[in-house]
Amino acid sequence: MADHSDDADQLRMLTTIGIEPSDCWTLLVDTFSVKSLRNERLDGADYDVLKIQPSIVWRATKRFSLQAGVSKEITGRNLALGATYFIGLRTRF
């Protein structure tokens, strides 16, 4: 079966480390990395990136939590680096 994609194949890794200083608070640090295998075709997407995403989670109730943080590209190749702030609602069921 032929590959019709112009994009490079990638190796990806995700890590999450967290500490819970109390029943209501959790501190998280996520890292995301993408490493291109550099096998793209002409005009295909080919990039490397390493992101770090620290955040804090507040457990409002047993079922609902709020998470806020920032996602920051630390290093990369063939892309513009930047930062994104986020806030999210988490739930358990």
DSSP file (Angstrom, degrees, kcal/mol; ACC not computed):
  #  RESIDUE AA STRUCTURE BP1 BP2  ACC     N-H-->O    O-->H-N    N-H-->O    O-->H-N    TCO  KAPPA ALPHA  PHI   PSI    X-CA   Y-CA   Z-CA
    1    1 A M              0   0    0      0, 0.0     2,-0.2     0, 0.0     0, 0.0   0.000 360.0 360.0 360.0 126.7    0.0    0.0    0.0
    2    2 A A        -     0   0    0      1,-0.1     2,-0.6     2,-0.0     0, 0.0  -0.480 360.0-125.7 -79.6 144.2    1.5    3.3   -1.1
    3    3 A D        -     0   0    0     -2,-0.2    -1,-0.1     1,-0.1     0, 0.0  -0.803  23.4-176.3 -87.9 122.5    1.9    6.2    1.3
    4    4 A H        +     0   0    0     -2,-0.6     2,-0.2     2,-0.0    -1,-0.1   0.281  44.2 114.9-102.6   9.6    0.2    9.3   -0.1
    5    5 A S        -     0   0    0      1,-0.1    36,-0.1     2,-0.1    39,-0.1  -0.576  50.4-161.5 -84.6 142.2    1.3   11.7    2.6
    6    6 A D        +     0   0    0     -2,-0.2    35,-1.3    34,-0.1    38,-0.2   0.598  66.2  97.4 -89.0 -15.0    3.6   14.6    2.0
    7    7 A D  S    S-     0   0    0     37,-0.2    39,-0.2    33,-0.2     2,-0.1  -0.429  79.6-110.4 -80.2 149.0    4.3   14.9    5.8
    8    8 A A        -     0   0    0     37,-2.7    -1,-0.1    -2,-0.1     2,-0.1  -0.440  33.4-107.8 -72.1 147.1    7.4   13.4    7.5
    9    9 A D        -     0   0    0     -2,-0.1    28,-2.9    27,-0.0    29,-0.4  -0.431  44.0-153.4 -67.4 154.3    6.9   10.5    9.8
   10   10 A Q  E     -A   36   0A   0     26,-0.2     2,-0.5    27,-0.1    26,-0.2  -0.953  21.8-141.5-137.0 150.7    7.5   11.4   13.4
   11   11 A L  E     -A   35   0A   0     24,-2.6    24,-2.8    -2,-0.3     2,-0.4  -0.944  30.6-168.7-102.6 133.6    8.6   10.1   16.8
   12   12 A R  E     -A   34   0A   0     -2,-0.5     2,-0.4    22,-0.2    22,-0.2  -0.946  11.0-175.5-127.2 146.5    6.5   11.6   19.6
   13   13 A M  E     -A   33   0A   0     20,-2.1    20,-2.4    -2,-0.4     2,-0.4  -0.998   2.4-172.8-142.1 138.9    6.9   11.5   23.4
   14   14 A L  E     -A   32   0A   0     -2,-0.4     2,-0.3    18,-0.2    18,-0.2  -0.997   5.5-179.3-129.8 132.0    4.7   12.8   26.2
   15   15 A T  E     -A   31   0A   0     16,-2.1    16,-2.2    -2,-0.4     2,-0.4  -0.973   6.2-168.0-129.0 149.1    5.5   12.9   29.9
   16   16 A T  E     -A   30   0A   0     -2,-0.3     2,-0.4    14,-0.2    14,-0.2  -0.991   5.0-179.9-137.0 128.2    3.5   14.1   32.8
   17   17 A I  E     +A   29   0A   0     12,-2.2    12,-2.6    -2,-0.4     2,-0.3  -0.990  13.1 173.1-124.9 135.5    4.8   14.7   36.3
   18   18 A G  E     -A   28   0A   0     -2,-0.4     2,-0.4    10,-0.2    10,-0.2  -0.983  20.2-161.7-143.1 153.6    2.5   15.9   39.1
   19   19 A I  E     -A   27   0A   0      8,-2.2     8,-2.9    -2,-0.3     3,-0.1  -0.978  11.3-150.3-130.6 149.4    2.4   16.6   42.8
   20   20 A E        +     0   0    0     -2,-0.4     6,-0.2     6,-0.2    -2,-0.0  -0.828  14.9 177.4-120.8  90.0   -0.6   16.9   45.0
   21   21 A P  S    S+     0   0    0      0, 0.0     2,-0.3     0, 0.0    -1,-0.1   0.718  72.6   0.1 -68.9 -19.3    0.2   19.3   47.9
   22   22 A S  S    S-     0   0    0      3,-1.1     3,-0.2    -3,-0.1    -3,-0.0  -0.932  83.4 -92.3-154.1 176.6   -3.4   19.1   49.2
   23   23 A D  S    S+     0   0    0     -2,-0.3     3,-0.0     1,-0.2    -1,-0.0   0.751 124.3  41.9 -66.3 -23.5   -6.7   17.4   48.5
   24   24 A C  S    S+     0   0    0     34,-0.1    35,-3.3     1,-0.1     2,-0.4   0.646 108.8  61.1 -98.7 -17.3   -7.8   20.5   46.4
   25   25 A W  E     + B   0  58A   0     -3,-0.2    -3,-1.1    33,-0.2     2,-0.4  -0.914  48.9 177.8-123.5 139.0   -4.6   21.3   44.5
   26   26 A T  E     - B   0  57A   0     31,-2.0    31,-3.0    -2,-0.4     2,-0.5  -0.997  14.5-154.2-134.6 132.2   -2.5   19.5   41.9
   27   27 A L  E     -AB  19  56A   0     -8,-2.9    -8,-2.2    -2,-0.4     2,-0.4  -0.924  19.3-172.1-105.3 127.9    0.6   20.9   40.2
   28   28 A L  E     -AB  18  55A   0     27,-2.6    27,-2.5    -2,-0.5     2,-0.4  -0.917  18.0-170.5-122.5 145.8    1.4   19.3   36.8
   29   29 A V  E     -AB  17  54A   0    -12,-2.6   -12,-2.2    -2,-0.4     2,-0.3  -0.954  14.1-175.9-132.2 116.1    4.3   19.6   34.3
   30   30 A D  E     -AB  16  53A   0     23,-1.9    23,-3.1    -2,-0.4     2,-0.4  -0.833   7.1-162.6-106.3 146.7    3.8   18.0   30.9
   31   31 A T  E     -AB  15  52A   0    -16,-2.2   -16,-2.1    -2,-0.3     2,-0.4  -0.991   3.7-170.4-126.5 143.0    6.4   17.8   28.2
   32   32 A F  E     -AB  14  51A   0     19,-2.0    19,-3.1    -2,-0.4     2,-0.4  -0.998   5.7-178.4-129.6 130.1    5.7   17.1   24.5
   33   33 A S  E     -AB  13  50A   0    -20,-2.4   -20,-2.1    -2,-0.4     2,-0.4  -0.994   9.7-171.5-132.9 142.9    8.3   16.4   21.9
   34   34 A V  E     -AB  12  49A   0     15,-2.6    15,-2.2    -2,-0.4     2,-0.5  -0.999   5.0-171.4-129.3 125.7    8.0   15.7   18.2
   35   35 A K  E     -A   11   0A   0    -24,-2.8   -24,-2.6    -2,-0.4    13,-0.2  -0.977  18.1-137.6-121.3 118.8   11.1   14.5   16.2
   36   36 A S  E     -A   10   0A   0     -2,-0.5   -26,-0.2   -26,-0.2    10,-0.1  -0.465   5.6-148.4 -73.3 143.3   10.8   14.4   12.4
   37   37 A L        -     0   0    0    -28,-2.9   -27,-0.1    -2,-0.1    -1,-0.1   0.418  37.2-129.9 -87.6   0.1   12.3   11.4   10.6
   38   38 A R  S    S+     0   0    0    -29,-0.4     8,-0.1     9,-0.1   -28,-0.1   0.835  71.2 123.6  57.4  40.6   12.9   13.8    7.7
   39   39 A N        +     0   0    0    -30,-0.3    -1,-0.1     2,-0.0     7,-0.0  -0.004  33.9 137.8-115.6  28.3   11.3   11.6    5.1
   40   40 A E        -     0   0    0    -31,-0.1   -33,-0.2     1,-0.1     2,-0.1  -0.307  50.0-123.3 -72.4 157.1    8.8   14.2    3.8
   41   41 A R    >   -     0   0    0    -35,-1.3     3,-2.4     1,-0.2    -1,-0.1  -0.404  55.2 -54.3 -88.4 173.9    8.1   14.7    0.1
   42   42 A L  T 3  S+     0   0    0      1,-0.3    -1,-0.2    -2,-0.1     3,-0.1  -0.235 129.4   7.2 -51.4 132.0    8.4   18.0   -1.7
   43   43 A D  T 3  S+     0   0    0      1,-0.2    -1,-0.3    -3,-0.1     2,-0.1   0.615  99.8 139.5  66.5  16.2    6.3   20.7    0.2
   44   44 A G    <   -     0   0    0     -3,-2.4     2,-0.4   -38,-0.2   -37,-0.2  -0.432  62.4 -92.9 -84.7 164.2    5.5   18.3    3.0
   45   45 A A        +     0   0    0     -2,-0.1   -37,-2.7    -3,-0.1     2,-0.3  -0.629  48.0 168.4 -78.6 129.5    5.5   19.2    6.7
   46   46 A D        +     0   0    0     -2,-0.4     2,-0.3    32,-0.2   -36,-0.0  -0.894  15.6 134.7-145.3 109.2    8.8   18.6    8.4
   47   47 A Y        -     0   0    0     -2,-0.3     2,-0.3   -39,-0.1    31,-0.2  -0.985  37.0-148.3-153.0 159.5    9.5   20.0   11.9
   48   48 A D  E     + C   0  77A   0     29,-1.3    29,-2.4    -2,-0.3     2,-0.3  -0.957  24.0 173.8-124.1 147.2   10.8   19.2   15.4
   49   49 A V  E     -BC  34  76A   0    -15,-2.2   -15,-2.6    -2,-0.3     2,-0.4  -0.987  21.7-162.9-154.5 146.7    9.5   20.7   18.6
   50   50 A L  E     -BC  33  75A   0     25,-2.3    24,-3.0    -2,-0.3    25,-1.2  -0.986  20.4-176.6-128.9 121.0    9.9   20.5   22.3
   51   51 A K  E     -BC  32  73A   0    -19,-3.1   -19,-2.0    -2,-0.4     2,-0.4  -0.865  14.1-159.2-117.1 150.0    7.1   22.0   24.5
   52   52 A I  E     -BC  31  72A   0     20,-2.4    20,-2.8    -2,-0.3   -21,-0.2  -0.984   6.9-170.9-124.0 141.5    6.7   22.3   28.3
   53   53 A Q  E     -B   30   0A   0    -23,-3.1   -23,-1.9    -2,-0.4     2,-0.3  -0.757   2.5-176.3-137.2  88.6    3.3   22.8   29.8
   54   54 A P  E     +B   29   0A   0      0, 0.0    16,-1.9     0, 0.0     2,-0.3  -0.624  17.9 162.7 -79.8 144.8    3.1   23.7   33.5
   55   55 A S  E     -BD  28  69A   0    -27,-2.5   -27,-2.6    -2,-0.3     2,-0.4  -0.975  31.3-135.5-154.7 166.7   -0.4   23.9   35.0
   56   56 A I  E     -BD  27  68A   0     12,-2.6    12,-2.2    -2,-0.3     2,-0.5  -0.986  13.9-155.4-128.4 139.1   -2.3   24.0   38.2
   57   57 A V  E     -BD  26  67A   0    -31,-3.0   -31,-2.0    -2,-0.4     2,-0.6  -0.966   2.3-163.3-118.5 127.4   -5.5   22.1   38.9
   58   58 A W  E     -BD  25  66A   0      8,-2.9     8,-2.5    -2,-0.5     2,-1.1  -0.952  14.6-143.6-110.2 119.6   -8.0   23.2   41.6
   59   59 A R  E     + D   0  65A   0    -35,-3.3     6,-0.2    -2,-0.6     3,-0.1  -0.719  21.3 178.0 -84.3 101.7  -10.6   20.5   42.6
   60   60 A A        -     0   0    0     -2,-1.1     2,-0.3     4,-0.9     5,-0.2   0.886  68.4  -5.4 -73.9 -40.8  -13.7   22.6   43.2
   61   61 A T  S    S-     0   0    0      3,-2.2    -1,-0.1    -3,-0.1     0, 0.0  -0.814  85.8 -88.3-139.8 179.7  -15.9   19.5   44.0
   62   62 A K  S    S+     0   0    0     -2,-0.3     3,-0.0     1,-0.2    -2,-0.0   0.813 128.5  31.9 -62.2 -28.3  -15.5   15.8   44.1
   63   63 A R  S    S+     0   0    0      1,-0.1    29,-1.6    28,-0.1     2,-0.4   0.775 114.7  55.7-100.8 -31.7  -16.6   15.7   40.4
   64   64 A F  E     + E   0  91A   0     27,-0.2    -3,-2.2    25,-0.0    -4,-0.9  -0.858  52.8 173.9-117.2 142.0  -15.3   19.0   38.9
   65   65 A S  E     -DE  59  90A   0     25,-2.5    25,-3.1    -2,-0.4     2,-0.4  -0.962  21.5-139.0-137.2 154.4  -11.9   20.7   38.6
   66   66 A L  E     -DE  58  89A   0     -8,-2.5    -8,-2.9    -2,-0.3     2,-0.4  -0.946  17.7-165.8-112.0 137.2  -10.5   23.8   36.9
   67   67 A Q  E     +DE  57  88A   0     21,-2.7    21,-3.1    -2,-0.4     2,-0.3  -0.979   8.9 175.4-124.2 136.4   -7.1   23.6   35.2
   68   68 A A  E     +DE  56  87A   0    -12,-2.2   -12,-2.6    -2,-0.4     2,-0.3  -0.995  19.1 115.7-138.8 144.6   -5.0   26.6   34.1
   69   69 A G  E     -DE  55  86A   0     17,-2.1    17,-2.4    -2,-0.3     2,-0.3  -0.953  49.2 -91.9-176.0-164.7   -1.6   26.9   32.6
   70   70 A V  E     - E   0  85A   0    -16,-1.9     2,-0.5    -2,-0.3    15,-0.2  -0.994  15.8-150.9-137.6 141.7    0.7   27.7   29.8
   71   71 A S  E     - E   0  84A   0     13,-3.2    13,-2.4    -2,-0.3     2,-0.4  -0.974  24.2-176.9-112.5 120.0    2.1   25.7   26.9
   72   72 A K  E     -CE  52  83A   0    -20,-2.8   -20,-2.4    -2,-0.5     2,-0.6  -0.970  26.1-135.1-126.7 126.8    5.5   27.0   25.7
   73   73 A E  E     -C   51   0A   0      9,-2.5   -22,-0.3    -2,-0.4     3,-0.1  -0.709  20.7-175.5 -76.9 120.6    7.6   25.8   22.8
   74   74 A I  E     -     0   0A   0    -24,-3.0     2,-0.3    -2,-0.6    -1,-0.2   0.888  66.0  -7.6 -84.5 -44.7   11.2   25.6   24.2
   75   75 A T  E     +C   50   0A   0    -25,-1.2   -25,-2.3     2,-0.0    -1,-0.3  -0.980  69.7 158.1-150.1 156.8   13.0   24.7   21.0
   76   76 A G  E     -C   49   0A   0     -2,-0.3     2,-0.4   -27,-0.2   -27,-0.2  -0.989  28.9-130.3-170.7 169.7   12.0   23.8   17.5
   77   77 A R  E    S+C   48   0A   0    -29,-2.4   -29,-1.3    -2,-0.3     3,-0.1  -1.000  86.2   5.9-135.0 133.3   13.0   23.5   13.8
   78   78 A N  S    S+     0   0    0     -2,-0.4     2,-0.3     1,-0.2   -32,-0.2   0.792 111.5  81.5  65.7  32.6   10.9   24.8   10.8
   79   79 A L  S    S-     0   0    0    -31,-0.1     2,-0.4    -3,-0.0    -1,-0.2  -0.984  82.5-102.5-156.6 159.8    8.2   26.5   12.9
   80   80 A A        -     0   0    0     -2,-0.3     2,-0.2    -3,-0.1    -3,-0.1  -0.720  38.4-134.5 -84.8 129.8    7.6   29.7   14.9
   81   81 A L        +     0   0    0     -2,-0.4     2,-0.3    -5,-0.1    -7,-0.1  -0.547  41.0 135.3 -84.4 150.1    8.0   29.3   18.6
   82   82 A G        -     0   0    0     -2,-0.2    -9,-2.5     2,-0.0     2,-0.3  -0.924  43.1-102.0-168.4-168.3    5.4   30.8   21.0
   83   83 A A  E     -E   72   0A   0     -2,-0.3     2,-0.4   -11,-0.2   -11,-0.2  -0.975  17.5-161.1-137.3 149.2    3.3   30.3   24.0
   84   84 A T  E     -E   71   0A   0    -13,-2.4   -13,-3.2    -2,-0.3     2,-0.3  -0.999   8.9-151.0-132.1 130.0   -0.4   29.5   24.6
   85   85 A Y  E     -E   70   0A   0     -2,-0.4     2,-0.3   -15,-0.2   -15,-0.2  -0.765  22.3-178.2 -96.7 146.5   -2.3   30.1   27.8
   86   86 A F  E     -E   69   0A   0    -17,-2.4   -17,-2.1    -2,-0.3     2,-0.3  -0.975  22.9-166.9-145.2 157.6   -5.3   27.9   28.6
   87   87 A I  E     +E   68   0A   0     -2,-0.3     2,-0.3   -19,-0.2   -19,-0.2  -0.986  21.3 178.9-140.2 138.4   -8.0   27.2   31.1
   88   88 A G  E     -E   67   0A   0    -21,-3.1   -21,-2.7    -2,-0.3     2,-0.5  -0.956  27.9-129.3-142.5 158.5  -10.1   24.1   31.2
   89   89 A L  E     -E   66   0A   0     -2,-0.3     2,-0.3   -23,-0.2   -23,-0.2  -0.935  26.2-166.1-107.2 126.5  -12.9   22.3   33.0
   90   90 A R  E     -E   65   0A   0    -25,-3.1   -25,-2.5    -2,-0.5     2,-0.3  -0.870   6.0-173.8-112.9 147.5  -12.2   18.7   34.1
   91   91 A T  E     -E   64   0A   0     -2,-0.3     2,-0.4   -27,-0.2   -27,-0.2  -0.971  14.6-149.5-139.6 155.3  -14.8   16.2   35.2
   92   92 A R              0   0    0    -29,-1.6    -2,-0.0    -2,-0.3   -30,-0.0  -0.911 360.0 360.0-116.7 148.5  -14.9   12.7   36.6
   93   93 A F              0   0    0     -2,-0.4    -1,-0.1     0, 0.0   -30,-0.0   0.309 360.0 360.0-151.8 360.0  -17.8   10.3   36.1
